[in-house]
Structures are given as structure tokens and as C-alpha cells.
Amino acid sequence: KYGAKSPKSPPLPKSAAQPLETCFLQIAGNKVSDVVPVRTRDHVELEVSLSYRVSFTDAGGRPERWFSVRDYVALLCDHMGSILRAAAREVPVERLHAEATPLVRAAILGDKRPGEARAGRVFEENGMCVYDVEVLDVRILDDEVRALLAAAQRSAIAGEIEKTRLANAAGVEDAREAARRSHIAARLETLAH
């Protein structure tokens, strides 16, 4: 639910109980933060902390529709949360944790095409347009799963370091053998003379 707080997330000034009411609408450059609870395909629960960038478009010359929604923050957070929960249900926890930013950006803003900006998400209800989203944090709620994933990541990192070390050692050995072969070839040439 929008306005939910996570121990690692930034403070969120909004809540359904105490909305911040103002007498104006900033039509460009709004920033809305949210914490979205999601569940992955393998039933692991996470919290995704996000920051949306929002403007209001004047599509069709009808700026009066900007005010047709009483609480645009609630509309934004409810709808984006629904999209993110659906996207999270399609992937396992390892992938969501490792690739949160591209997955979230694709779900919210659309797929990225070479040489083009992402489409963004426009709300017909009030002309609101989400043109950017930043993933601030992805937190696995289950301590055991978090520990398992951290151990798997450490193991993968150790494996990559060992693979690099072995490749470097093999390169050094190849260079030594090439030098020996060159030296032996030179000696044979000298003996042949």
C-alpha cells in the first residue's frame, strides 16, 4: 500500500489516512516515492522501494482533466503497484533481485528500443505521465532466503575470481612455454649451422 514504510526505505510523507492537500498542482517534475510489496514466481516476498518522476500532459488541449482525480498519488501508487506485482509474479527471486532496475523500468515505462526513449506510462484519467522510475532498494523479507541468496552470490563471485586466476595462470604458463620453444628452436638452428 502506498505510504508503507520499510526499515531501509526513505521516509514517505504520504498516507491514505493523512493526505497532503495543496491548492495547486505542479504539472512538471513531480517526484513520488513508494514501497511496493511483491511476491515472485517462487513465492518469495520482497519490498521494492521506488521513486517515480511524474508530469501532467496537455494532450488534446484539455488541462482541466488534471483535476478530475482527487488524489493522483493514490491513483499512481495503486496502479503502478498492481503492474509491479504482476511483473514480479513472472520471475524467480534470483532474477528479480539481480535485475530489479531493468525489470521494473520495462514494466512501468515500456521496453527500451535502440535509439528511442521509453514510452512512459500515461494515465487517461487525468493526463498524468510517469516518464521515469528509479529503483531505490529491493529487500527480501524472509531472513533465510536473504541469507541463501547472499551465500549463492558469494559463491558465484568466488567462482568467477578463481576462474580469472586460473585463466591468468594458464596465460603465464603459455608465455613461458612459448619462450622455451623459441629458445630451443634457436639452439637447434645454431647446432644445425
ZIJOFEN-V147638 format. One record per helix or strand of 2 or more residues. SS is the DSSP state (A for helix, B for strand). FROM is the first residue (numbers start at 1). LEN is the number of residues. If there is no record, write none. Layout:
[[SS;FROM;LEN] [SS;FROM;LEN]]
//
This chain:
[[B;30;10] [B;45;12] [A;59;3] [A;63;5] [A;72;17] [A;93;6] [A;100;10] [B;121;3] [B;128;13] [A;143;50]]
//
